[in-house]
Amino acid sequence: MLTTIKATGCGGPRGYDGSSVIVLGSDGTGDREHFRSVQAVGHVEHPYSRRDEHFDIFLCREFTGNLQRAWSEMKK
């Protein structure tokens, strides 16, 4: 599994090939450009949470590019 903590720059692919990636907080459209398969697998929300804490969970499979190169672009 690929983990990211954008605020600190931690995480990253570390040699992972992107065969399956869990994506949080996306609408799925941009993910379809980078993966062969994008499947909505869940939704997170709670009645006491803020609206910006409600998001979808996608299981993305078979990254079509170079994950290490894409990761360095995402961090910028």
C-alpha positions as semicolon CSV with decimal commas, in nm:
position;residue;x (nm);y (nm);z (nm)
1;M;0,000;0,000;0,000
2;L;0,120;0,349;-0,082
3;T;0,110;0,596;0,206
4;T;0,138;0,973;0,183
5;I;0,162;1,245;0,443
6;K;0,188;1,555;0,225
7;A;0,239;1,797;0,511
8;T;0,570;1,641;0,611
9;G;0,676;1,488;0,280
10;C;0,687;1,141;0,436
11;G;0,584;0,828;0,257
12;G;0,626;0,760;-0,109
13;P;0,645;0,462;-0,341
14;R;0,987;0,328;-0,224
15;G;1,010;0,096;-0,523
16;Y;0,640;0,005;-0,527
17;D;0,502;-0,050;-0,878
18;G;0,148;0,084;-0,827
19;S;-0,030;-0,244;-0,900
20;S;-0,298;-0,140;-0,649
21;V;-0,338;0,196;-0,477
22;I;-0,606;0,319;-0,236
23;V;-0,705;0,678;-0,318
24;L;-0,891;0,894;-0,067
25;G;-1,074;1,221;-0,128
26;S;-1,080;1,207;-0,506
27;D;-1,376;1,219;-0,742
28;G;-1,216;0,941;-0,948
29;T;-1,200;1,128;-1,278
30;G;-0,831;1,220;-1,271
31;D;-0,743;0,875;-1,140
32;R;-0,890;0,713;-1,451
33;E;-0,621;0,888;-1,656
34;H;-0,345;0,711;-1,460
35;F;-0,483;0,365;-1,379
36;R;-0,629;0,088;-1,594
37;S;-0,902;0,025;-1,334
38;V;-1,068;0,261;-1,085
39;Q;-1,336;0,120;-0,857
40;A;-1,534;0,309;-0,591
41;V;-1,515;0,086;-0,282
42;G;-1,648;0,305;-0,004
43;H;-1,750;0,641;0,133
44;V;-1,652;0,806;0,461
45;E;-1,881;1,039;0,652
46;H;-2,018;1,084;0,998
47;P;-2,311;1,302;1,110
48;Y;-2,084;1,496;1,348
49;S;-1,798;1,546;1,103
50;R;-1,737;1,853;0,892
51;R;-1,847;1,842;0,529
52;D;-1,483;1,847;0,411
53;E;-1,427;1,525;0,608
54;H;-1,672;1,333;0,385
55;F;-1,493;1,160;0,098
56;D;-1,496;0,861;-0,135
57;I;-1,251;0,571;-0,131
58;F;-1,126;0,432;-0,462
59;L;-0,927;0,118;-0,533
60;C;-0,707;0,192;-0,832
61;R;-0,521;-0,084;-1,014
62;E;-0,235;-0,097;-1,263
63;F;-0,073;0,246;-1,266
64;T;0,003;0,327;-1,629
65;G;0,312;0,543;-1,578
66;N;0,622;0,554;-1,363
67;L;0,509;0,581;-1,001
68;Q;0,841;0,716;-0,872
69;R;0,837;0,997;-1,129
70;A;0,469;1,073;-1,066
71;W;0,528;1,081;-0,689
72;S;0,797;1,347;-0,720
73;E;0,553;1,557;-0,929
74;M;0,270;1,513;-0,674
75;K;0,492;1,633;-0,390
76;K;0,548;1,972;-0,559
